[in-house]
């Protein structure tokens, strides 16, 4: 049970290279419906999906992972392993370790890109996808700005008030309105350290592989098109700079059956529990016939 009184089970598994990786598990192991596999953004972790998981875990099993170098997963001594190919392999090992045979990928930002690739890597297991504030076209100028902010992200701060202030000043369009919501975002981004302060909850070496040269190696439209056979929900924050409205519209042109939701007054990225989004996620899940084992 975490500090908010919500329950989840803490699990670990071993990656292909021996690294010890962490995930959370909510809900009953066998529900008949698909598992929700939650994939966070580049510098994010499993805590981002806690509210969504607690809403849905009465009917669905929810699994949310920390990639290597984030949260409670081990950091990789070789920063060159912080690349999508490695993350996809880690997810495949998680599917085996957690006994997941049928899932809906719920991916925010980089997690959405990984969800696209999973439709190719494990096509029979992935039966649906929620792609949160990302598309096959990434806005390079906005990405440069985000990477700049992450590279200058203070590794440690004096306490939670400083963490909240930094997020409010640096990322004012995050999905938070109340003091409680800003504190939750700070707690999802930092952890307490041994000096009575807080430190960022990710390895800064993950940024060393995120460059223009690296991104040009990938054509994200190829894995996106591979999702044509499954229900897909695309979510966009109205103020998002990473995911433009033009890219949002082009996805619908390429994949006419895609369901789309825009979250007003929010930037990168929606939290997926907004009243505009949650019914669309539930509609997607309900469209998938239960499989009773």
C-alpha positions as CSV (number, residue, x, y, z in Angstrom):
1,X,0.0,0.0,0.0
2,X,1.4,3.4,-1.0
3,X,1.2,6.7,0.9
4,X,-2.2,7.5,-0.5
5,X,-3.8,4.3,0.8
6,X,-4.1,2.8,-2.6
7,X,-3.0,-0.8,-3.1
8,X,-0.7,-2.4,-5.6
9,X,1.8,-5.3,-5.6
10,X,5.4,-4.6,-6.1
11,X,7.2,-6.9,-8.5
12,X,10.7,-7.4,-10.0
13,X,11.9,-9.3,-13.0
14,X,15.3,-9.8,-14.6
15,X,16.1,-8.3,-18.0
16,X,18.0,-10.1,-20.8
17,X,21.3,-8.7,-19.5
18,X,20.7,-9.4,-15.8
19,X,19.4,-5.9,-14.8
20,X,16.7,-6.0,-12.1
21,X,13.6,-4.1,-13.2
22,X,10.5,-3.1,-11.3
23,X,6.8,-3.0,-12.1
24,X,3.6,-2.5,-10.2
25,X,0.6,-4.8,-10.5
26,X,-3.0,-3.8,-9.7
27,X,-6.2,-5.9,-9.7
28,X,-6.9,-9.6,-10.0
29,X,-4.5,-11.7,-12.0
30,X,-7.2,-13.2,-14.2
31,X,-10.1,-11.0,-15.1
32,X,-11.0,-12.3,-18.5
33,X,-10.3,-8.9,-20.1
34,X,-7.0,-7.7,-21.5
35,X,-4.3,-6.5,-19.2
36,X,-3.5,-2.8,-19.3
37,X,0.2,-2.5,-19.9
38,X,1.2,1.1,-18.9
39,X,4.3,2.5,-20.5
40,X,5.6,5.9,-19.2
41,X,7.4,8.7,-20.9
42,X,11.2,9.2,-21.3
43,X,12.0,10.4,-17.8
44,X,8.9,9.1,-16.1
45,X,8.0,6.0,-14.2
46,X,5.2,3.7,-13.1
47,X,3.8,6.2,-10.5
48,X,2.3,8.3,-13.3
49,X,-0.4,5.7,-13.9
50,X,-1.4,5.2,-10.3
51,X,-4.7,7.1,-10.5
52,X,-5.8,5.4,-13.8
53,X,-4.8,2.0,-12.4
54,X,-6.9,2.5,-9.3
55,X,-9.9,3.5,-11.3
56,X,-9.7,0.5,-13.6
57,X,-8.3,-2.3,-11.5
58,X,-11.7,-3.4,-10.2
59,X,-12.4,-4.8,-13.7
60,X,-8.9,-5.1,-15.2
61,X,-5.5,-6.2,-14.3
62,X,-3.1,-3.2,-14.7
63,X,0.7,-3.5,-14.9
64,X,2.9,-0.4,-14.9
65,X,6.7,-0.6,-15.3
66,X,9.8,1.4,-14.5
67,X,12.2,1.3,-17.5
68,X,15.8,0.6,-16.7
69,X,17.3,3.8,-15.3
70,X,14.0,5.0,-13.8
71,X,12.2,4.7,-10.6
72,X,12.9,1.5,-8.7
73,X,14.6,-0.3,-11.6
74,X,18.3,-0.6,-11.7
75,X,20.4,1.9,-13.6
76,X,22.4,0.6,-16.5
77,X,26.1,1.1,-16.3
78,X,26.2,1.3,-20.1
79,X,24.3,4.4,-21.2
80,X,24.2,3.1,-24.8
81,X,21.6,0.6,-23.7
82,X,19.1,3.5,-23.1
83,X,17.5,3.0,-26.6
84,X,14.1,1.8,-27.8
85,X,15.4,-1.6,-28.9
86,X,16.5,-2.4,-25.4
87,X,13.3,-1.1,-23.9
88,X,11.2,-3.3,-26.2
89,X,13.2,-6.3,-25.2
90,X,12.7,-5.4,-21.6
91,X,8.9,-5.2,-22.1
92,X,9.0,-8.6,-23.8
93,X,10.7,-10.1,-20.8
94,X,8.1,-8.4,-18.6
95,X,5.3,-10.0,-20.6
96,X,6.8,-13.4,-19.9
97,X,7.6,-12.7,-16.3
98,X,4.2,-11.3,-15.5
99,X,2.3,-14.0,-17.5
100,X,0.7,-11.5,-19.9
101,X,-0.7,-13.0,-23.1
102,X,-3.2,-10.4,-24.1
103,X,-2.8,-6.7,-23.4
104,X,-3.8,-3.1,-24.3
105,X,-0.7,-0.9,-24.4
106,X,-1.2,2.5,-22.7
107,X,1.8,4.6,-23.6
108,X,2.5,8.2,-22.8
109,X,5.0,10.1,-24.9
110,X,8.0,7.7,-25.5
111,X,5.7,5.0,-24.1
112,X,3.4,5.6,-27.0
113,X,6.3,5.1,-29.5
114,X,7.1,1.9,-27.7
115,X,3.5,0.8,-28.0
116,X,3.7,1.3,-31.8
117,X,6.7,-1.0,-32.0
118,X,5.1,-3.6,-29.7
119,X,2.4,-4.0,-32.4
120,X,5.2,-5.3,-34.6
121,X,7.2,-7.1,-31.9
122,X,4.3,-9.0,-30.3
123,X,1.4,-8.7,-32.8
124,X,-0.7,-11.5,-31.4
125,X,-0.5,-10.3,-27.8
126,X,-1.3,-6.6,-28.3
127,X,-5.0,-6.2,-28.9
128,X,-5.4,-2.4,-28.5
129,X,-3.5,0.8,-27.8
130,X,-3.9,4.2,-26.1
131,X,-1.3,6.6,-27.5
132,X,-1.0,9.6,-25.2
133,X,0.3,12.9,-26.6
134,X,2.7,11.5,-29.2
135,X,2.5,10.5,-32.9
136,X,4.7,9.3,-35.7
137,X,5.7,12.9,-36.4
138,X,7.7,14.4,-33.5
139,X,8.0,18.2,-33.4
140,X,11.8,18.7,-33.4
141,X,11.8,22.3,-32.1
142,X,9.6,21.3,-29.2
143,X,11.6,18.2,-28.6
144,X,14.8,20.4,-28.4
145,X,13.1,22.5,-25.8
146,X,12.0,19.6,-23.8
147,X,15.4,18.0,-23.9
148,X,16.9,21.2,-22.8
149,X,14.6,21.4,-19.9
150,X,15.4,17.8,-18.9
151,X,19.2,18.3,-19.3
152,X,19.0,21.3,-16.9
153,X,16.6,19.5,-14.5
154,X,18.1,20.0,-11.0
155,X,19.3,16.6,-9.8
156,X,18.5,17.5,-6.2
157,X,16.3,20.1,-4.3
158,X,15.8,21.0,-0.7
159,X,12.3,19.6,-0.4
160,X,8.8,19.1,-1.9
161,X,8.0,22.8,-2.0
162,X,11.0,23.4,-4.2
163,X,10.0,20.4,-6.4
164,X,6.5,21.9,-6.9
165,X,7.9,25.3,-7.7
166,X,10.3,23.9,-10.3
167,X,7.5,22.0,-12.1
168,X,5.1,25.0,-12.0
169,X,7.7,27.4,-13.4
170,X,9.3,25.0,-15.9
171,X,6.2,23.0,-17.0
172,X,3.1,25.2,-16.4
173,X,0.9,23.3,-18.8
174,X,1.1,20.0,-16.8
175,X,-2.3,18.5,-15.9
176,X,-2.5,20.0,-12.4
177,X,-4.8,22.6,-11.0
178,X,-4.8,22.1,-7.2
179,X,-1.9,22.0,-4.7
180,X,-2.6,18.3,-4.2
181,X,-2.2,17.6,-7.9
182,X,1.1,19.6,-8.1
183,X,2.4,17.7,-5.1
184,X,1.5,14.4,-6.7
185,X,3.4,15.4,-9.9
186,X,6.4,16.3,-7.8
187,X,6.2,13.0,-5.9
188,X,6.0,11.2,-9.2
189,X,9.1,13.0,-10.4
190,X,11.4,13.0,-7.4
191,X,12.2,10.7,-4.4
192,X,13.5,11.6,-1.0
193,X,17.2,11.4,-0.5
194,X,19.5,10.6,2.4
195,X,20.1,14.3,3.0
196,X,16.4,15.2,3.8
197,X,16.0,16.6,0.4
198,X,14.7,15.2,-2.9
199,X,16.4,14.0,-6.0
200,X,15.2,13.3,-9.6
201,X,13.9,9.7,-10.0
202,X,15.8,8.8,-13.2
203,X,19.3,8.4,-14.5
204,X,20.4,11.5,-16.4
205,X,22.4,9.3,-18.8
206,X,19.1,8.3,-20.5
207,X,19.3,11.7,-22.3
208,X,22.6,10.9,-24.0
209,X,21.0,8.7,-26.6
210,X,18.2,11.2,-27.5
211,X,19.6,13.2,-30.4
212,X,18.4,14.4,-33.8
213,X,20.8,11.9,-35.4
214,X,19.3,9.0,-33.4
215,X,15.7,10.0,-34.1
216,X,16.2,10.2,-37.8
217,X,17.1,6.5,-37.8
218,X,13.5,5.7,-37.1
219,X,10.4,5.9,-39.3
220,X,7.6,5.8,-36.7
221,X,4.9,5.6,-39.4
222,X,5.8,2.0,-40.1
223,X,4.9,0.6,-36.7
224,X,2.0,3.0,-36.4
225,X,0.5,1.5,-39.6
226,X,1.0,-1.9,-38.1
227,X,-1.7,-1.1,-35.6
228,X,-4.4,-1.0,-38.3
229,X,-5.8,-4.3,-37.1
230,X,-6.6,-3.2,-33.5
231,X,-8.6,-0.4,-31.8
232,X,-6.5,2.6,-31.1
233,X,-7.2,5.7,-29.1
234,X,-5.1,8.8,-29.6
235,X,-5.1,11.5,-26.9
236,X,-3.7,15.0,-27.3
237,X,-3.2,17.8,-24.9
238,X,-4.7,21.0,-26.4
239,X,-1.5,23.0,-25.5
240,X,0.9,20.2,-26.5
241,X,4.0,21.3,-28.4
242,X,5.4,17.8,-28.9
243,X,2.2,16.5,-30.6
244,X,0.8,19.1,-33.0
245,X,-2.8,19.2,-34.2
246,X,-1.5,18.7,-37.8
247,X,0.1,15.4,-36.7
248,X,-3.0,14.5,-34.8
249,X,-5.1,15.0,-38.0
250,X,-2.7,13.1,-40.2
251,X,-2.9,10.0,-38.0
252,X,-6.6,10.0,-38.5
253,X,-6.1,10.2,-42.3
254,X,-3.7,7.2,-42.3
255,X,-5.9,5.2,-39.8
256,X,-9.6,6.2,-40.3
257,X,-10.8,3.9,-37.5
258,X,-8.7,5.6,-34.8
259,X,-10.6,7.2,-31.9
260,X,-9.4,10.7,-30.9
261,X,-9.7,12.9,-27.8
262,X,-8.3,16.3,-27.1
263,X,-7.9,17.4,-23.5
264,X,-8.5,21.2,-23.1
265,X,-6.0,23.5,-21.3
266,X,-3.4,20.8,-21.0
267,X,0.1,20.5,-22.5
268,X,2.4,17.5,-22.6
269,X,1.0,15.2,-21.4
270,X,-2.6,14.4,-20.2
271,X,-2.9,12.2,-17.2
272,X,-5.6,10.0,-18.8
273,X,-8.1,10.3,-16.0
274,X,-9.7,13.5,-17.4
275,X,-13.4,13.3,-18.0
276,X,-12.8,13.6,-21.8
277,X,-10.4,10.6,-21.8
278,X,-11.5,8.0,-19.3
279,X,-14.8,7.2,-21.1
280,X,-12.9,6.7,-24.3
281,X,-10.5,4.3,-22.6
282,X,-13.3,2.4,-21.1
283,X,-15.1,2.2,-24.5
284,X,-11.9,0.7,-26.1
285,X,-11.6,-1.9,-23.3
286,X,-15.3,-2.8,-23.5
287,X,-15.0,-3.4,-27.3
288,X,-12.5,-6.2,-26.6
289,X,-14.4,-9.4,-25.9
290,X,-13.3,-11.1,-22.6
291,X,-11.2,-14.3,-22.9
292,X,-11.9,-16.7,-20.1
293,X,-9.0,-19.0,-19.3
